[in-house]
Amino acid sequence: MNIRSNPDTTLPAVTTGGLRASRKIFAVPDAAPDLRVPLREIVLSPEAKEPNLPVYDTSGPYTDPDVIIDVNAGLARNRSQWVKERGGVEEYDGRIIKPEDNGNVGAKHAAAAFTAHHKPLRGLDGSRGDLLPSPSSFAGSLSVPSPLAGEGQGGGSATSAVRANTPNPNRSPQGGGEQQGTASLDAIRHIQAERAAAGLAPLITQLEFARAGIITKEMIYVAERENLGRKQQLERAQAALADGESFGADVPAFITPDFVREEIARGRAIIPCNINHAELEPMIIGRNFLVKINANIGNSAVTSSVEEEVDKMVWAIRWGADTVMDLSTGRNIHTTREWILRNSPVPIGTVPIYQALEKCDGDPTKLTWELYRDTLVRTGRRLLHHPRRRAAALHPPHRQPRHRHRVARRLDHGEVVPRASQGEFSLYALRGDLRPHAQV
């Protein structure tokens, strides 16, 4: 426990080491031999006369004895290559960190910044086809479904409108695919090139790929993970399913990558995997998949540190959390969250209005749509996967800095409606202003 990669210089330290009576193992999907899907194998005693039991594992590399954890460097960024090889993205400098991002904290109380910086990625627009190969660079024609509609309806940019007007080749009422998907990288690049030649924005999200009939590495990864590394259906699987109560679910006896793709295309499942969270070990949330657990963490209103917050995340995933929601309030929110993200193998969520409130010194009468929008857009661009929207208007006594944690808690419980300096604003009514940023 608490093993440092360099005991003399490396801070902070977090909890590492294997769990008792088990060991870390990895499954390799047949469809993508370059992937290593983590599992935990519970070691049974010889008296049991049964093979060891593989179980789902959320603990990331922190329980892998072959990995040296250096929190200052962050986890390995394996997913970065998956995203880049599909095309349609570019690196950019990102927005400069402003003092208000950390609640205008002074130098005396500022947390140490995460220094192992990586340039973020963003999706190209339809005019940037110069960064994608031309369709003629691929020999022959590839038989793959066309991209589907579904992104950007109801307002937003021209890019969103183009997506919404794309023909839908699948006729199932739920909107899923009737054709088998393809995992061919050439097929993916071919579709991206065709879209660039037509002036269309490239496919970026897992939903877009799924509706285009494309099986991504993330889909292959989660299928292997849901099957606990099994390569075929168990003999007793059908009988076990028949013996239980489905409560309306349609769980198959064996999860295939194409089933994952179809569930995402139908809107019944989601792989929360921001393109900038390259440290992520993909997981899926949906009715027809394993139950997932979320853990809430957050800094103390009295005292906290970067080391404590990162270790909270590590302990959460160590005991089985599939996702983590950071409900931190107060100063150093941006810096602390950066440390958590760079060291997290699971999706991280947050409540952007907490940080927006810090930018206006805890005074909700100064909270404007522009300030909140900047926070929400930056939240999405910064790797976060499932931001929560909260709203509240607060009485004057709660504007004082010493009551800031109470302000945030009332926001979280949605007691009242947000109020800006020039009057109330509706997050729902202004949602169209966020659509141009939805694919970043």
VENQUI-V871723 format. One record per backbone hydrogen bond with DSSP energy under -0.5 kcal/mol. NH is the residue of the N-H (numbers start at 1). CO is the residue of the C=O. If there is no record, write none. Layout:
[[NH;CO] [NH;CO]]
This chain:
[[4;2] [5;69] [9;6] [10;6] [11;9] [17;62] [22;19] [23;41] [25;39] [27;37] [29;27] [32;29] [35;32] [37;27] [38;36] [39;25] [40;55] [41;23] [42;40] [42;53] [43;21] [43;41] [44;42] [48;45] [49;45] [49;46] [53;42] [54;52] [55;40] [57;38] [62;59] [63;60] [64;61] [65;63] [67;64] [69;67] [70;68] [73;70] [74;70] [75;342] [78;76] [79;278] [80;77] [81;78] [82;78] [83;79] [84;80] [85;81] [86;82] [86;83] [87;84] [90;122] [92;120] [101;98] [102;98] [102;99] [103;100] [104;99] [105;99] [105;102] [109;106] [110;106] [115;113] [116;72] [117;115] [120;92] [122;90] [124;88] [128;125] [131;128] [132;129] [137;134] [138;135] [139;137] [143;141] [144;142] [152;150] [155;152] [161;157] [162;158] [163;159] [164;160] [165;161] [166;163] [169;167] [172;176] [175;172] [182;213] [188;184] [189;185] [190;186] [191;187] [192;188] [193;189] [194;190] [195;191] [196;192] [197;193] [198;194] [199;196] [200;195] [209;205] [210;206] [211;207] [212;208] [213;210] [214;209] [215;182] [216;214] [220;216] [221;217] [222;218] [223;219] [224;220] [225;221] [226;222] [227;223] [228;225] [229;224] [230;227] [237;234] [240;236] [241;237] [242;238] [243;239] [244;240] [244;241] [246;244] [249;246] [256;254] [260;256] [261;257] [262;258] [263;259] [264;260] [265;261] [266;262] [267;264] [268;263] [269;263] [270;285] [272;270] [273;271] [277;274] [278;276] [280;277] [281;345] [282;280] [285;270] [287;268] [289;286] [295;323] [297;325] [300;303] [309;305] [310;306] [311;307] [312;308] [313;309] [314;310] [315;311] [316;312] [317;313] [318;314] [319;315] [320;317] [321;316] [322;293] [323;293] [324;347] [325;295] [326;324] [326;349] [327;297] [327;325] [332;102] [333;330] [334;101] [336;332] [337;333] [338;334] [339;335] [340;336] [341;337] [342;338] [343;339] [343;340] [344;341] [347;322] [349;324] [351;326] [352;350] [352;388] [354;351] [355;351] [356;352] [357;353] [358;354] [359;355] [360;356] [360;357] [361;358] [362;357] [363;360] [364;362] [366;363] [367;364] [368;366] [372;368] [373;369] [374;370] [375;371] [376;372] [377;373] [378;374] [379;375] [380;376] [381;377] [382;378] [383;380] [384;379] [385;348] [386;348] [388;350] [390;388] [391;411] [398;395] [399;396] [400;397] [403;400] [404;401] [406;403] [407;403] [408;404] [409;405] [410;406] [411;407] [412;408] [413;409] [414;411] [415;410] [419;392] [420;423] [423;420] [425;418] [427;425] [430;426] [431;428] [433;430] [434;431] [435;431] [435;432] [437;434] [438;435] [440;437]]
